[in-house]
Amino acid sequence: MMRAEDILKLKVMDIGSGTTIGSATGILIDADKKHVVALQIGGSLLSCPDYLPFESIKSIDNDVLTISSSKVLVDQEEFKTFRLVGNLNGRKVFTEDGKDLGTVHGFDVDTRNGDITFITVALDKAMMGGLWRSAGERFDIPRNLISTLGDSVVVDSSVPNKKVE
């Protein structure tokens, strides 16, 4: 497993040519399967990003992400049949019965298959009379208790009643 933000810091190396082709700059998540389908590679104001299908990744480790060839990169159109969401960080988290649990502060990805294994939720804490909000205490919610990924994340109503580590 690896934190999503750590994956987004990695350079992508084409092992067929021995060249670095860019960096992972974004994540595309299949919201229905809670699974990373692709990583966005590069892209800027003047250029469109390429997308690396997760199954085309040969290895991910703390130093570099490897692919067999830059020929595995595709356009985002390849994923138009999926209900996609981008990075989960900053999304509000609610239980199925409407309790506000806080904000997604991070999430882990199984580097073998792309599954999101858990999300880390930070309790929102009002500061300075409510003028500023800070991420307070954090707790993890495992994949099996995540109901929906979308503009907000919805989790099983039992979450606030359980101590989830």
Secondary structure, DSSP 8 states (H G I E B T S, - for coil): -EEHHHHTT-EEEETTTTEEEEEEEEEEEETTTTEEEEEEE---SSS--EEEEGGGEEEE-SSEEEES-GGG-B-GGGGTTS-EE---TT-EEEETT--EEEEEEEEEE-TTT-BEEEEEEEEEEEEGGGTEEEEEEEEEEEGGGEEEESSSEEE-TTGGGS---
